[in-house]
Amino acid sequence: TSVTGVQTCALPIFQNQQLAAATHQGCRQTALPLRGLIDALRKLPFEEGGIKSLWRGNGTNVLRVLPTYAARFGLYAHCERALPSSLCNADLRRLCAGALAGGGALLLTHPLDTVRTRLAAARLQIMASPYLGMHDCFCETWRLEGIRGLYAGCAMSLVEVAPYTAIAFADRKSVV
């Protein structure tokens, strides 16, 4: 919950960094080219959606964060019990359980991350009509791309999340 609050406050800055980077890479095709974070914060509130558009995708982010952390802790406890006691020591056991928990939580919640990203990036695509909301984005992605669309980028996220979660859990003596 404090994590969710921090992410909610920082979301406009994160989204504007992504949009500014996309402008420099030639991806952005709107009438207002962006020259950096400050320029984006100055111009984007006046595009379609107004100041509210700075938080586009945040509802999905909040709905993603809570189940992600719940799944990580729940899976961690289960994985730690399920791992063989013959693992060298308790640190290695926590490390393995943490990696499995992080990967499992990601697999459960990655479609919400995909929807959040697509909602936030909808303003980059001038030709495509923006989604009507979280449910519409999920349904359109499922209809057009199926399960592959909802899990786009999942492999790279696993490469990031599994080691991060493994280290985070291995660092703690008793998590649950």
Secondary structure, 3 states (H helix, E strand, C coil): CHHHHHHHHHHHHHHHHHHHHHHHCCCCCCCCCCCCHHHHHHHHHHCCCHHHHHHCCHHHHHHHHHHHHHHHHHHHHHHHHHCCCCCCCHHHHHHHHHHHHHHHHHHHHHHHHHHHHHHHHHHHCCCCCCCCCHHHHHHHHHHHHHHHHHCCCHHHHHHHHHHHHHHHHHCCCCCC
